[in-house]
Amino acid sequence: MQDTLSALGIKQINEGCSSGLNWFSSGESISSFSPVDGKLISKVKTANSEDYQKIISTSKAAFEIWKTIPAPKRGEFVRQFGDKLRIKKNELGKLVSYEMGKSYQEGLGEVQEMIDICDLAVGMSRQLFGLQMHSERPKHRMMEQWHPLGVVGIISAFNFPVAVWAWNATLAWICGNVCIWKPSEKTPLCSIACQNIWNEVALENNLPEGISSLINGDYKIGEYMTADHNVSLISATGSTRMGKIVGAKVAERFGKSILELGGNNAIIITENADLNVSIVGAVFGAVGTAGQRCTSTRRLIIHENIYQKVKDNLIKAYGQLKIGNPLDESNHVGPLIDKEAVKNYISALESIIKDGGEIIVPGAVLEGPGFESGCYVKPVIAEVENHFSIVQHETFVPILYLIKYKTLQEAIKLQNSVPQGLSSAIMTLNMREAELFLSASGSDCGIANVNIGTSGAEIGGAFGGEKETGGGRESGSDAWKAYMRRQTNTINWGDNLPLAQGIKFDFG
């Protein structure tokens, strides 16, 4: 691992604040322990309010330069960033796996998402289209165009320590914005590695400091950002509780926000489903990243005629899962992020029993050789009712709830009857069932899939959800518009001034 850290510029003690090649910090240190083996990876010095103000000043100055660079040229710098990610994919993927705990393959997949969004952003840099409209007045032309917002603040979570930042930063950059990144305190080293890679691009192209800035610290840094009029947009990923605070504070100053919050995602398995596809989608969705994705599958809503068969297949599949070091590619499930997450896991199991559920694949906190960190747990399957209190909440651990249904309309109602609205899926070979699920009378989630699971979104489509998930959109499609302000222009190229709506205003 030491070679990996050295290749990514990670030291024994790291400065946690950067506006480019200039690294600094004045706050206390935080330690990054790996959930894989419990060992200290490295320490990071955090920022204080003075450091934050320095970052803001540098970012504002950089924006005045960056916004004047043509968008396709900004896209060229993003292309170079993507090329460097290709070169360092293995090292960064390994760091993601070791610091966060997801499997090495998932770590590589996360870096590949960064590469993919760079490619998408490069293309978008030549397609920041506005519209042209016909005016009702002669010799007039109307159009709309898009301008950058300014400073974009990005607050990311531990479970995707690099990709979610890249989703936001690359699109914000090609739109002409500069970015300040406040990463999770649980994965600070991944953020330093990413900043180091961007700094190489900035140095090679003589770009000003402040286009990409990093500021490690606790919740106070997030509070500075959300309250700061200098930060035009806050894109925050995390819990619904956090999102309510951020959204209210940003709205209070009439700022803009993109909120990617909790998920409580369900797969409906109809009696017309391909069960082989269904089981693979359900198991990966439930145990991938140890259930720590916002798109993780929490609920399986299964038709009563195939309920027992699906249940038996799931129990068999869970019996074959291998739990252990995520850097060992033969393992399916790695650790939870920390011991606090383990406490949440234990509490959730207690709540299932208290609410009246039945655990059919029991859980446990694993001990002994290979599990020294105390963060490894067994994935659980429980039979529940959708209205149970624990089922209505997002539990960021590998617990899968089984729920039985009679009609598809009932299943859709069950799926939608939770406060969250991120991802959803239906497993069916029946076209009418699939189309109903995708219709306005179907899933109320931002993502609705057919014959694939709830996790594994591609960057080509806009990512986000509804209800307590926040309503924001990131990544593909026309999500770039969230990082820009719309301006409507009317040009009079005639020699008089006719007024709109035929109004007459004669004087003199």
Long-range contacts (C-beta under 8 A, 24 or more apart in sequence): 1-41, 1-94, 1-98, 4-91, 4-94, 4-95, 4-98, 5-41, 5-42, 5-95, 5-189, 7-88, 7-91, 8-88, 8-91, 8-92, 8-95, 8-192, 8-193, 8-196, 8-197, 9-192, 9-193, 9-196, 10-41, 10-42, 10-95, 10-189, 10-192, 10-193, 11-42, 12-42, 12-43, 13-42, 13-43, 13-44, 13-45, 14-42, 14-43, 14-44, 14-45, 14-188, 14-189, 14-192, 15-44, 15-45, 16-44, 16-45, 16-46, 16-47, 16-188, 16-192, 16-214, 16-215, 16-216, 16-217, 17-45, 17-46, 17-47, 17-51, 17-54, 17-55, 17-214, 17-215, 17-216, 18-192, 18-195, 18-199, 18-213, 18-214, 19-54, 19-55, 19-58, 19-59, 19-62, 19-209, 19-210, 19-213, 20-58, 20-199, 20-202, 20-207, 20-208, 20-209, 20-210, 20-211, 20-212, 20-213, 21-199, 21-202, 21-203, 21-209, 22-209, 24-51, 24-54, 25-51, 25-216, 26-50, 26-51, 27-51, 27-217, 30-185, 30-188, 30-216, 30-218, 32-99, 32-186, 32-187, 32-188, 32-189, 33-338, 33-373, 34-98, 34-99, 34-101, 34-373, 35-100, 35-101, 35-334, 35-335, 35-336, 35-337, 35-338, 35-373, 35-375, 36-97, 36-98, 36-101, 36-325, 36-326, 36-327, 36-334, 36-335, 36-373, 37-325, 37-372, 37-373, 38-372, 38-373, 38-374, 38-375, 41-98, 41-99, 41-189, 42-189, 44-188, 44-189, 44-192, 44-216, 45-216, 46-216, 46-217, 46-218, 46-221, 47-215, 47-216, 47-217, 47-221, 48-217, 49-220, 49-224, 51-215, 52-215, 52-221, 52-224, 55-180, 55-210, 55-213, 55-215, 56-151, 56-180, 56-228, 56-230, 56-231, 58-209, 58-210, 58-213, 59-151, 59-178, 59-179, 59-180, 59-210, 59-213, 59-230, 60-150, 60-151, 60-210, 60-230, 61-208, 61-210, 62-178, 62-208, 62-209, 62-210, 62-211, 63-148, 63-150, 63-151, 63-176, 63-177, 63-178, 63-210, 65-208, 66-173, 66-176, 66-177, 66-178, 66-208, 66-211, 67-147, 67-148, 67-176, 67-177, 69-176, 71-125, 71-126, 71-128, 71-174, 71-175, 71-176, 72-125, 72-126, 74-125, 74-173, 74-174, 74-176, 75-121, 75-122, 75-123, 75-124, 75-125, 75-126, 75-174, 76-122, 76-125, 77-173, 77-201, 77-205, 77-207, 78-118, 78-121, 78-122, 78-125, 78-170, 78-173, 78-174, 79-118, 79-119, 79-122, 80-201, 80-204, 80-205, 81-118, 81-170, 81-197, 81-198, 81-201, 82-114, 82-115, 82-118, 82-119, 82-122, 84-197, 84-200, 84-201, 85-111, 85-114, 85-115, 85-118, 85-197, 86-115, 88-197, 89-115, 91-193, 92-162, 92-190, 92-193, 92-194, 92-197, 94-327, 95-189, 95-190, 95-193, 96-161, 96-162, 96-187, 96-190, 97-326, 97-327, 97-334, 98-326, 98-327, 99-161, 99-187, 99-189, 99-190, 100-158, 100-159, 100-161, 100-186, 100-187, 100-190, 100-337, 101-290, 101-292, 101-326, 101-334, 101-335, 101-336, 101-337, 101-375, 102-159, 102-289, 102-290, 102-292, 102-326, 102-334, 103-289, 103-326, 103-329, 103-331, 103-332, 103-334, 104-326, 104-327, 104-328, 104-329, 105-329, 106-288, 106-289, 106-326, 107-326, 110-160, 110-161, 110-162, 110-163, 111-162, 111-163, 113-163, 113-166, 113-167, 113-459, 114-162, 114-163, 114-166, 116-458, 116-459, 117-163, 117-166, 117-167, 117-170, 117-171, 117-459, 117-475, 118-166, 118-170, 120-170, 120-459, 120-460, 120-475, 120-476, 121-170, 121-171, 121-173, 121-174, 122-174, 124-171, 124-174, 124-480, 125-174, 128-174, 128-175, 128-480, 128-484, 135-490, 136-500, 137-492, 137-498, 137-499, 137-500, 138-494, 138-498, 139-492, 139-493, 139-494, 140-490, 140-491, 140-492, 140-493, 140-494, 140-498, 141-490, 141-491, 141-493, 142-488, 142-489, 142-490, 142-491, 143-488, 143-489, 143-491, 144-486, 144-487, 144-488, 144-489, 145-486, 145-487, 145-489, 146-175, 146-481, 146-484, 146-485, 146-486, 146-487, 147-176, 147-484, 147-485, 147-487, 148-175, 148-176, 148-177, 148-483, 148-484, 148-485, 149-175, 149-177, 149-232, 149-233, 149-256, 149-483, 149-484, 149-485, 150-177, 150-178, 150-230, 150-231, 150-232, 151-177, 151-178, 151-179, 151-180, 151-230, 151-231, 151-232, 152-177, 152-178, 152-179, 152-180, 152-231, 152-232, 152-233, 152-234, 152-235, 152-483, 153-179, 153-180, 153-182, 153-225, 153-226, 153-228, 153-231, 153-233, 153-234, 153-235, 154-179, 154-180, 154-181, 154-182, 154-235, 155-182, 155-222, 155-225, 155-234, 155-235, 155-236, 155-237, 155-238, 155-246, 156-181, 156-182, 156-183, 156-184, 156-191, 156-237, 157-184, 157-237, 157-238, 158-184, 158-186, 158-187, 158-337, 159-289, 159-292, 159-293, 159-294, 159-337, 159-396, 160-237, 160-293, 161-187, 161-190, 161-191, 162-190, 162-191, 162-193, 162-194, 164-237, 164-260, 164-474, 165-191, 165-194, 166-194, 167-459, 167-463, 167-474, 167-475, 168-235, 168-258, 168-474, 168-483, 169-212, 171-474, 171-475, 171-479, 171-480, 171-483, 172-233, 172-483, 173-211, 173-212, 174-480, 175-480, 175-483, 175-484, 176-484, 177-232, 177-233, 177-483, 178-210, 178-211, 178-212, 178-213, 179-211, 179-212, 179-213, 180-213, 180-214, 180-215, 180-225, 180-231, 181-212, 181-213, 181-214, 181-215, 182-215, 182-216, 182-217, 182-221, 182-222, 182-225, 183-214, 183-216, 185-216, 185-217, 185-218, 186-337, 186-338, 188-216, 191-216, 192-216, 222-246, 223-249, 226-250, 226-255, 227-253, 229-253, 229-255, 231-255, 232-256, 233-257, 233-258, 233-482, 233-483, 234-258, 235-260, 235-472, 235-474, 236-260, 237-261, 237-294, 239-394, 240-394, 240-419, 240-420, 240-468, 240-469, 240-470, 243-468, 243-470, 247-470, 256-482, 257-472, 258-464, 258-470, 258-472, 258-473, 258-474, 258-482, 259-469, 259-470, 259-471, 259-472, 260-294, 260-463, 260-464, 260-465, 260-469, 260-470, 260-472, 260-474, 261-294, 261-420, 261-465, 261-468, 261-469, 261-470, 262-294, 262-394, 262-420, 262-422, 262-468, 262-469, 263-293, 263-294, 263-295, 263-296, 263-298, 263-394, 263-420, 263-422, 263-423, 263-454, 263-465, 263-469, 264-298, 264-299, 264-391, 264-392, 264-393, 264-394, 264-418, 264-419, 264-420, 264-422, 265-295, 265-296, 265-297, 265-298, 265-299, 265-420, 265-422, 265-423, 265-424, 265-425, 265-445, 265-454, 265-455, 266-297, 266-298, 266-299, 266-300, 266-301, 266-414, 266-415, 266-418, 266-424, 266-425, 266-454, 267-297, 267-299, 267-300, 267-301, 267-424, 267-425, 267-426, 267-427, 267-453, 267-454, 268-301, 268-302, 268-405, 268-408, 268-411, 268-412, 268-415, 268-424, 268-425, 268-426, 268-427, 268-428, 268-437, 269-300, 269-301, 269-302, 269-303, 269-306, 269-310, 269-426, 269-427, 270-303, 270-408, 270-411, 270-426, 270-427, 270-428, 270-430, 270-433, 271-303, 271-305, 271-306, 272-428, 272-429, 272-430, 272-433, 273-306, 273-427, 273-428, 273-429, 274-427, 274-429, 274-451, 275-306, 275-309, 275-310, 275-313, 277-427, 277-451, 278-310, 278-427, 279-310, 279-313, 279-314, 279-317, 280-453, 281-425, 281-427, 281-451, 281-452, 281-453, 282-314, 282-400, 282-453, 283-314, 283-317, 283-318, 283-321, 284-453, 284-455, 284-456, 285-425, 285-453, 285-454, 285-455, 286-379, 286-398, 286-399, 286-400, 287-321, 287-332, 287-333, 287-379, 287-398, 288-455, 289-334, 290-333, 290-334, 290-335, 290-336, 290-377, 290-379, 290-397, 290-398, 291-379, 291-395, 291-396, 291-397, 291-398, 291-399, 292-336, 292-337, 292-341, 292-396, 292-397, 293-455, 294-394, 294-422, 294-423, 294-469, 295-422, 295-423, 295-447, 295-454, 295-455, 295-456, 295-457, 296-396, 296-398, 296-454, 296-455, 297-400, 297-425, 297-453, 297-454, 297-455, 298-391, 298-394, 298-395, 298-399, 298-400, 298-401, 299-386, 299-391, 299-400, 299-401, 299-403, 299-415, 300-400, 300-401, 300-402, 300-403, 301-386, 301-403, 301-404, 301-405, 301-411, 301-414, 301-415, 302-402, 302-403, 302-404, 302-405, 303-404, 303-405, 303-406, 303-411, 304-404, 304-405, 304-406, 307-402, 307-404, 310-402, 311-360, 311-402, 314-361, 314-381, 314-400, 314-402, 315-360, 315-361, 315-381, 318-361, 318-379, 318-381, 321-379, 323-366, 323-376, 323-378, 323-379, 324-370, 324-371, 324-376, 325-370, 333-379, 333-398, 334-376, 335-373, 335-375, 335-376, 335-377, 336-375, 336-376, 336-377, 336-397, 337-375, 338-375, 339-374, 339-375, 341-375, 341-396, 341-397, 342-374, 342-375, 342-377, 344-395, 344-396, 344-397, 345-377, 345-395, 345-397, 345-399, 348-390, 348-395, 348-397, 348-399, 349-380, 349-399, 351-388, 351-389, 351-390, 352-382, 352-384, 352-388, 352-390, 352-399, 355-384, 355-385, 355-388, 355-389, 355-390, 355-391, 356-384, 356-385, 356-388, 357-382, 357-383, 357-384, 357-385, 357-388, 357-390, 357-401, 358-382, 358-383, 358-384, 360-402, 363-399, 386-414, 386-417, 386-418, 387-417, 391-418, 392-418, 392-419, 394-420, 408-433, 408-436, 408-437, 412-436, 412-437, 412-441, 412-442, 412-443, 415-443, 416-443, 416-444, 419-467, 419-468, 420-465, 420-467, 420-468, 420-469, 421-445, 421-446, 421-465, 421-466, 421-467, 421-468, 421-469, 422-446, 422-447, 422-464, 422-465, 422-466, 422-469, 423-447, 423-448, 423-449, 423-454, 423-455, 423-457, 423-465, 424-448, 424-449, 424-454, 425-449, 425-450, 425-451, 425-452, 425-453, 425-454, 426-450, 426-451, 427-451, 445-469, 446-471, 446-473
